[in-house]
Amino acid sequence: MKFVYFIRHAKAKKEASSDFLRKLNKRGRENASSLGKFLNELSIMPQAFYTSSAVRALSTANIIAEKMNFKGEFKSFDELYDFEGKNLLKFVENLDDKFETIFIVGHNYAITNICEILSDSAIGSIPTCGIFGIGFDIEKFCDIEEKIGKVLLYDYPKKHLI
């Protein structure tokens, strides 16, 4: 079995010198912190944590990893600064098979698109700081195909508002 949890970066400020450099706003930092605590409570721990190198995604990943006391492989990749999903699908197919559970932090539309492609879900749009976990009954990531994934978790901050 292989498990991939896709996370959309948390809420970011609208203004910055470039889209790549946008920082998280206060709500984004709080939501990322809450998600890390929530995943810790669920005892979901990846062996690898991969993120887009864009500031808002990297910050989201760092906050979540810190709240989870994550000690595994943590890397950022420019190719995950992807909004369509072409790079993201190739990235997943080439994941290292020594890992069973992987977290990937990225951007919409790519995050929603890949979750719909790999599972049998129609999501519409994963909200900021949303997480969508998929389980695959495969031995190698290169064997991932469309619609073979089973949804394990779909959560986002507004689900927890009272």
C-alpha positions, 0 to 999 in steps of 0.5 A, spaced: 500 500 500 502 507 498 498 513 501 499 520 499 496 526 502 495 532 498 495 539 502 493 545 499 497 551 502 494 555 507 491 562 506 496 567 503 497 575 503 494 577 496 500 583 496 507 581 494 513 583 489 511 576 486 506 570 486 512 566 488 513 570 494 507 571 497 507 569 505 501 566 509 497 571 513 495 570 520 489 565 518 493 561 514 499 560 519 493 558 524 490 554 520 497 550 518 498 550 525 491 547 527 492 542 521 499 539 524 495 538 531 489 535 527 494 530 523 498 528 530 492 527 533 490 522 528 497 519 528 498 520 521 505 521 520 509 521 513 516 518 511 517 524 506 514 531 506 515 534 499 512 541 498 512 547 492 518 552 493 513 557 493 514 561 500 506 560 502 507 552 500 513 552 504 511 556 510 505 551 510 509 545 510 514 547 515 508 549 520 505 543 519 511 539 520 513 542 526 506 541 529 507 534 528 514 533 530 516 530 523 523 527 523 523 524 516 525 527 509 523 534 508 524 537 501 522 543 497 521 542 489 520 548 484 516 543 479 511 543 485 510 550 483 504 547 479 497 550 477 495 545 472 497 538 475 502 536 469 508 536 473 504 534 480 502 527 476 509 526 474 512 527 480 507 522 484 509 517 479 516 518 480 516 518 488 521 513 491 518 506 493 522 506 499 516 510 502 509 508 504 506 515 506 508 521 503 505 528 504 505 533 498 504 541 499 502 545 493 497 549 489 490 549 486 488 547 481 493 542 481 492 539 488 484 538 486 485 536 479 490 530 481 485 528 487 480 528 482 484 524 477 487 519 482 480 517 486 473 517 484 471 524 487 468 530 484 471 535 489 470 542 485 476 545 489 480 544 495 480 550 500 486 553 502 489 548 508 485 543 505 488 536 506 486 530 501 489 523 503 488 517 498 490 510 499 493 506 493 493 498 493 500 498 489 507 496 491 510 502 486 508 509 485 509 508 478 503 503 478 498 509 480 493 510 475 487 514 474 481 512 479 484 507 483 485 511 489 481 510 495 479 516 499 482 516 506 481 523 509 478 530 506 478 535 511 479 543 511 479 549 516 472 551 515 469 544 517 471 545 524 468 552 525 462 552 530 
